[in-house]
Amino acid sequence: MLVMVELIVRKQIKNDGRRNYFGKLPSSDCILLDFIKPWRTFKIIEVK
């Protein structure tokens, strides 16, 4: 499973139709945001 994320919002923003809403990150996984740096790509890989 490969997910491409273009924007991570860490605060509330107005939905102006220019962004795609992907979903919410559970608070238990918010520590992962510390590893995602601006303008860098990353992958979310499902472990089975």
PyMOL Python script that loads the backbone (N, CA, C, O; Angstrom):
from pymol import cmd

cmd.read_pdbstr("""\
ATOM      1  N   MET A   1       0.849  -1.176   0.000  1.00  0.00           N
ATOM      2  CA  MET A   1       0.000   0.000   0.000  1.00  0.00           C
ATOM      3  C   MET A   1       0.889   1.231   0.000  1.00  0.00           C
ATOM      4  O   MET A   1       1.702   1.401   0.908  1.00  0.00           O
ATOM      5  N   LEU A   2       0.753   2.083  -0.987  1.00  0.00           N
ATOM      6  CA  LEU A   2       1.539   3.307  -1.097  1.00  0.00           C
ATOM      7  C   LEU A   2       0.600   4.492  -1.052  1.00  0.00           C
ATOM      8  O   LEU A   2      -0.367   4.554  -1.811  1.00  0.00           O
ATOM      9  N   VAL A   3       0.878   5.429  -0.168  1.00  0.00           N
ATOM     10  CA  VAL A   3       0.048   6.616  -0.027  1.00  0.00           C
ATOM     11  C   VAL A   3       0.932   7.828  -0.249  1.00  0.00           C
ATOM     12  O   VAL A   3       1.963   7.970   0.407  1.00  0.00           O
ATOM     13  N   MET A   4       0.544   8.700  -1.162  1.00  0.00           N
ATOM     14  CA  MET A   4       1.280   9.933  -1.407  1.00  0.00           C
ATOM     15  C   MET A   4       0.562  11.070  -0.693  1.00  0.00           C
ATOM     16  O   MET A   4      -0.632  11.282  -0.905  1.00  0.00           O
ATOM     17  N   VAL A   5       1.268  11.788   0.136  1.00  0.00           N
ATOM     18  CA  VAL A   5       0.679  12.889   0.886  1.00  0.00           C
ATOM     19  C   VAL A   5       1.337  14.174   0.443  1.00  0.00           C
ATOM     20  O   VAL A   5       2.564  14.276   0.418  1.00  0.00           O
ATOM     21  N   GLU A   6       0.525  15.157   0.092  1.00  0.00           N
ATOM     22  CA  GLU A   6       1.057  16.432  -0.369  1.00  0.00           C
ATOM     23  C   GLU A   6       1.090  17.480   0.730  1.00  0.00           C
ATOM     24  O   GLU A   6       1.934  18.376   0.705  1.00  0.00           O
ATOM     25  N   LEU A   7       0.187  17.381   1.690  1.00  0.00           N
ATOM     26  CA  LEU A   7       0.084  18.420   2.708  1.00  0.00           C
ATOM     27  C   LEU A   7      -0.294  17.789   4.035  1.00  0.00           C
ATOM     28  O   LEU A   7      -1.235  16.999   4.113  1.00  0.00           O
ATOM     29  N   ILE A   8       0.426  18.135   5.053  1.00  0.00           N
ATOM     30  CA  ILE A   8       0.076  17.709   6.401  1.00  0.00           C
ATOM     31  C   ILE A   8      -0.272  18.965   7.178  1.00  0.00           C
ATOM     32  O   ILE A   8       0.534  19.889   7.291  1.00  0.00           O
ATOM     33  N   VAL A   9      -1.465  18.984   7.703  1.00  0.00           N
ATOM     34  CA  VAL A   9      -1.939  20.154   8.431  1.00  0.00           C
ATOM     35  C   VAL A   9      -1.912  19.836   9.912  1.00  0.00           C
ATOM     36  O   VAL A   9      -2.556  18.893  10.373  1.00  0.00           O
ATOM     37  N   ARG A  10      -1.170  20.623  10.638  1.00  0.00           N
ATOM     38  CA  ARG A  10      -1.079  20.390  12.077  1.00  0.00           C
ATOM     39  C   ARG A  10      -1.968  21.346  12.850  1.00  0.00           C
ATOM     40  O   ARG A  10      -1.963  21.349  14.081  1.00  0.00           O
ATOM     41  N   LYS A  11      -2.734  22.158  12.129  1.00  0.00           N
ATOM     42  CA  LYS A  11      -3.692  23.049  12.774  1.00  0.00           C
ATOM     43  C   LYS A  11      -4.909  23.176  11.871  1.00  0.00           C
ATOM     44  O   LYS A  11      -4.856  22.819  10.694  1.00  0.00           O
ATOM     45  N   GLN A  12      -5.987  23.676  12.413  1.00  0.00           N
ATOM     46  CA  GLN A  12      -7.241  23.802  11.688  1.00  0.00           C
ATOM     47  C   GLN A  12      -7.093  24.808  10.540  1.00  0.00           C
ATOM     48  O   GLN A  12      -6.579  25.907  10.749  1.00  0.00           O
ATOM     49  N   ILE A  13      -7.541  24.441   9.323  1.00  0.00           N
ATOM     50  CA  ILE A  13      -7.549  25.369   8.198  1.00  0.00           C
ATOM     51  C   ILE A  13      -8.918  25.335   7.539  1.00  0.00           C
ATOM     52  O   ILE A  13      -9.657  24.357   7.654  1.00  0.00           O
ATOM     53  N   LYS A  14      -9.238  26.410   6.852  1.00  0.00           N
ATOM     54  CA  LYS A  14     -10.511  26.514   6.151  1.00  0.00           C
ATOM     55  C   LYS A  14     -10.481  25.623   4.906  1.00  0.00           C
ATOM     56  O   LYS A  14      -9.481  25.592   4.190  1.00  0.00           O
ATOM     57  N   ASN A  15     -11.565  24.908   4.651  1.00  0.00           N
ATOM     58  CA  ASN A  15     -11.672  24.091   3.443  1.00  0.00           C
ATOM     59  C   ASN A  15     -12.070  25.008   2.291  1.00  0.00           C
ATOM     60  O   ASN A  15     -13.240  25.365   2.147  1.00  0.00           O
ATOM     61  N   ASP A  16     -11.094  25.385   1.475  1.00  0.00           N
ATOM     62  CA  ASP A  16     -11.354  26.294   0.360  1.00  0.00           C
ATOM     63  C   ASP A  16     -11.436  25.565  -0.976  1.00  0.00           C
ATOM     64  O   ASP A  16     -11.524  26.205  -2.024  1.00  0.00           O
ATOM     65  N   GLY A  17     -11.408  24.229  -0.952  1.00  0.00           N
ATOM     66  CA  GLY A  17     -11.531  23.459  -2.180  1.00  0.00           C
ATOM     67  C   GLY A  17     -10.227  23.250  -2.928  1.00  0.00           C
ATOM     68  O   GLY A  17     -10.222  22.575  -3.958  1.00  0.00           O
ATOM     69  N   ARG A  18      -9.123  23.802  -2.449  1.00  0.00           N
ATOM     70  CA  ARG A  18      -7.836  23.658  -3.135  1.00  0.00           C
ATOM     71  C   ARG A  18      -7.019  22.484  -2.607  1.00  0.00           C
ATOM     72  O   ARG A  18      -5.979  22.149  -3.173  1.00  0.00           O
ATOM     73  N   ARG A  19      -7.478  21.863  -1.534  1.00  0.00           N
ATOM     74  CA  ARG A  19      -6.735  20.755  -0.934  1.00  0.00           C
ATOM     75  C   ARG A  19      -7.622  19.528  -0.872  1.00  0.00           C
ATOM     76  O   ARG A  19      -8.845  19.641  -0.782  1.00  0.00           O
ATOM     77  N   ASN A  20      -7.009  18.361  -0.921  1.00  0.00           N
ATOM     78  CA  ASN A  20      -7.744  17.106  -0.776  1.00  0.00           C
ATOM     79  C   ASN A  20      -7.622  16.638   0.661  1.00  0.00           C
ATOM     80  O   ASN A  20      -6.525  16.565   1.214  1.00  0.00           O
ATOM     81  N   TYR A  21      -8.753  16.325   1.256  1.00  0.00           N
ATOM     82  CA  TYR A  21      -8.766  15.820   2.623  1.00  0.00           C
ATOM     83  C   TYR A  21      -8.531  14.322   2.577  1.00  0.00           C
ATOM     84  O   TYR A  21      -9.285  13.586   1.941  1.00  0.00           O
ATOM     85  N   PHE A  22      -7.509  13.882   3.236  1.00  0.00           N
ATOM     86  CA  PHE A  22      -7.146  12.458   3.231  1.00  0.00           C
ATOM     87  C   PHE A  22      -7.725  11.735   4.440  1.00  0.00           C
ATOM     88  O   PHE A  22      -8.287  10.649   4.300  1.00  0.00           O
ATOM     89  N   GLY A  23      -7.597  12.306   5.586  1.00  0.00           N
ATOM     90  CA  GLY A  23      -8.082  11.657   6.799  1.00  0.00           C
ATOM     91  C   GLY A  23      -7.414  12.246   8.021  1.00  0.00           C
ATOM     92  O   GLY A  23      -6.717  13.258   7.938  1.00  0.00           O
ATOM     93  N   LYS A  24      -7.630  11.611   9.147  1.00  0.00           N
ATOM     94  CA  LYS A  24      -7.053  12.073  10.405  1.00  0.00           C
ATOM     95  C   LYS A  24      -6.090  11.028  10.936  1.00  0.00           C
ATOM     96  O   LYS A  24      -6.297   9.825  10.774  1.00  0.00           O
ATOM     97  N   LEU A  25      -5.055  11.502  11.559  1.00  0.00           N
ATOM     98  CA  LEU A  25      -4.075  10.635  12.195  1.00  0.00           C
ATOM     99  C   LEU A  25      -4.484  10.462  13.654  1.00  0.00           C
ATOM    100  O   LEU A  25      -4.677  11.456  14.354  1.00  0.00           O
ATOM    101  N   PRO A  26      -4.619   9.232  14.127  1.00  0.00           N
ATOM    102  CA  PRO A  26      -4.979   9.025  15.533  1.00  0.00           C
ATOM    103  C   PRO A  26      -3.950   9.681  16.452  1.00  0.00           C
ATOM    104  O   PRO A  26      -2.761   9.717  16.135  1.00  0.00           O
ATOM    105  N   SER A  27      -4.407  10.191  17.574  1.00  0.00           N
ATOM    106  CA  SER A  27      -3.491  10.872  18.491  1.00  0.00           C
ATOM    107  C   SER A  27      -2.353   9.960  18.944  1.00  0.00           C
ATOM    108  O   SER A  27      -1.262  10.438  19.256  1.00  0.00           O
ATOM    109  N   SER A  28      -2.597   8.664  18.982  1.00  0.00           N
ATOM    110  CA  SER A  28      -1.534   7.732  19.380  1.00  0.00           C
ATOM    111  C   SER A  28      -0.413   7.654  18.343  1.00  0.00           C
ATOM    112  O   SER A  28       0.693   7.218  18.664  1.00  0.00           O
ATOM    113  N   ASP A  29      -0.684   8.071  17.108  1.00  0.00           N
ATOM    114  CA  ASP A  29       0.319   8.035  16.042  1.00  0.00           C
ATOM    115  C   ASP A  29       0.903   9.407  15.727  1.00  0.00           C
ATOM    116  O   ASP A  29       1.713   9.530  14.807  1.00  0.00           O
ATOM    117  N   CYS A  30       0.516  10.432  16.461  1.00  0.00           N
ATOM    118  CA  CYS A  30       1.002  11.787  16.171  1.00  0.00           C
ATOM    119  C   CYS A  30       2.510  11.915  16.323  1.00  0.00           C
ATOM    120  O   CYS A  30       3.103  12.833  15.755  1.00  0.00           O
ATOM    121  N   ILE A  31       3.139  11.031  17.066  1.00  0.00           N
ATOM    122  CA  ILE A  31       4.597  11.061  17.202  1.00  0.00           C
ATOM    123  C   ILE A  31       5.270  10.890  15.839  1.00  0.00           C
ATOM    124  O   ILE A  31       6.400  11.339  15.645  1.00  0.00           O
ATOM    125  N   LEU A  32       4.585  10.246  14.900  1.00  0.00           N
ATOM    126  CA  LEU A  32       5.137  10.059  13.556  1.00  0.00           C
ATOM    127  C   LEU A  32       5.364  11.386  12.843  1.00  0.00           C
ATOM    128  O   LEU A  32       6.226  11.470  11.969  1.00  0.00           O
ATOM    129  N   LEU A  33       4.612  12.419  13.194  1.00  0.00           N
ATOM    130  CA  LEU A  33       4.769  13.720  12.540  1.00  0.00           C
ATOM    131  C   LEU A  33       6.153  14.310  12.776  1.00  0.00           C
ATOM    132  O   LEU A  33       6.633  15.097  11.961  1.00  0.00           O
ATOM    133  N   ASP A  34       6.795  13.946  13.867  1.00  0.00           N
ATOM    134  CA  ASP A  34       8.147  14.446  14.144  1.00  0.00           C
ATOM    135  C   ASP A  34       9.161  13.951  13.121  1.00  0.00           C
ATOM    136  O   ASP A  34      10.213  14.567  12.950  1.00  0.00           O
ATOM    137  N   PHE A  35       8.863  12.857  12.446  1.00  0.00           N
ATOM    138  CA  PHE A  35       9.784  12.282  11.468  1.00  0.00           C
ATOM    139  C   PHE A  35       9.526  12.773  10.046  1.00  0.00           C
ATOM    140  O   PHE A  35      10.320  12.496   9.147  1.00  0.00           O
ATOM    141  N   ILE A  36       8.434  13.492   9.831  1.00  0.00           N
ATOM    142  CA  ILE A  36       8.085  13.991   8.503  1.00  0.00           C
ATOM    143  C   ILE A  36       8.542  15.436   8.411  1.00  0.00           C
ATOM    144  O   ILE A  36       8.080  16.287   9.171  1.00  0.00           O
ATOM    145  N   LYS A  37       9.436  15.710   7.495  1.00  0.00           N
ATOM    146  CA  LYS A  37      10.012  17.043   7.355  1.00  0.00           C
ATOM    147  C   LYS A  37       9.367  17.779   6.177  1.00  0.00           C
ATOM    148  O   LYS A  37       8.925  17.145   5.219  1.00  0.00           O
ATOM    149  N   PRO A  38       9.311  19.121   6.246  1.00  0.00           N
ATOM    150  CA  PRO A  38       8.717  19.899   5.143  1.00  0.00           C
ATOM    151  C   PRO A  38       9.411  19.613   3.815  1.00  0.00           C
ATOM    152  O   PRO A  38      10.634  19.496   3.751  1.00  0.00           O
ATOM    153  N   TRP A  39       8.628  19.505   2.782  1.00  0.00           N
ATOM    154  CA  TRP A  39       9.071  19.329   1.394  1.00  0.00           C
ATOM    155  C   TRP A  39       9.774  18.002   1.146  1.00  0.00           C
ATOM    156  O   TRP A  39      10.444  17.851   0.124  1.00  0.00           O
ATOM    157  N   ARG A  40       9.643  17.055   2.034  1.00  0.00           N
ATOM    158  CA  ARG A  40      10.218  15.722   1.851  1.00  0.00           C
ATOM    159  C   ARG A  40       9.096  14.733   1.582  1.00  0.00           C
ATOM    160  O   ARG A  40       7.983  14.896   2.082  1.00  0.00           O
ATOM    161  N   THR A  41       9.387  13.714   0.796  1.00  0.00           N
ATOM    162  CA  THR A  41       8.389  12.677   0.538  1.00  0.00           C
ATOM    163  C   THR A  41       8.529  11.578   1.582  1.00  0.00           C
ATOM    164  O   THR A  41       9.582  11.418   2.200  1.00  0.00           O
ATOM    165  N   PHE A  42       7.458  10.831   1.765  1.00  0.00           N
ATOM    166  CA  PHE A  42       7.485   9.704   2.680  1.00  0.00           C
ATOM    167  C   PHE A  42       6.443   8.689   2.243  1.00  0.00           C
ATOM    168  O   PHE A  42       5.563   8.994   1.438  1.00  0.00           O
ATOM    169  N   LYS A  43       6.547   7.499   2.771  1.00  0.00           N
ATOM    170  CA  LYS A  43       5.607   6.423   2.462  1.00  0.00           C
ATOM    171  C   LYS A  43       4.988   5.913   3.753  1.00  0.00           C
ATOM    172  O   LYS A  43       5.625   5.896   4.805  1.00  0.00           O
ATOM    173  N   ILE A  44       3.746   5.504   3.648  1.00  0.00           N
ATOM    174  CA  ILE A  44       3.096   4.785   4.733  1.00  0.00           C
ATOM    175  C   ILE A  44       2.946   3.357   4.238  1.00  0.00           C
ATOM    176  O   ILE A  44       2.237   3.107   3.263  1.00  0.00           O
ATOM    177  N   ILE A  45       3.603   2.427   4.899  1.00  0.00           N
ATOM    178  CA  ILE A  45       3.620   1.034   4.456  1.00  0.00           C
ATOM    179  C   ILE A  45       2.830   0.189   5.448  1.00  0.00           C
ATOM    180  O   ILE A  45       3.092   0.209   6.650  1.00  0.00           O
ATOM    181  N   GLU A  46       1.871  -0.544   4.931  1.00  0.00           N
ATOM    182  CA  GLU A  46       1.071  -1.424   5.766  1.00  0.00           C
ATOM    183  C   GLU A  46       1.872  -2.687   6.073  1.00  0.00           C
ATOM    184  O   GLU A  46       2.344  -3.364   5.160  1.00  0.00           O
ATOM    185  N   VAL A  47       2.024  -2.997   7.345  1.00  0.00           N
ATOM    186  CA  VAL A  47       2.745  -4.190   7.769  1.00  0.00           C
ATOM    187  C   VAL A  47       1.719  -5.262   8.085  1.00  0.00           C
ATOM    188  O   VAL A  47       0.801  -5.053   8.878  1.00  0.00           O
ATOM    189  N   LYS A  48       1.892  -6.418   7.449  1.00  0.00           N
ATOM    190  CA  LYS A  48       0.925  -7.505   7.658  1.00  0.00           C
ATOM    191  C   LYS A  48       1.495  -8.566   8.549  1.00  0.00           C
ATOM    192  O   LYS A  48       0.824  -9.557   8.836  1.00  0.00           O
TER     193      LYS A  48
END
""", "prot")
cmd.dss("prot")
cmd.show_as("cartoon", "prot")
cmd.util.cbc("prot")
cmd.orient("prot")
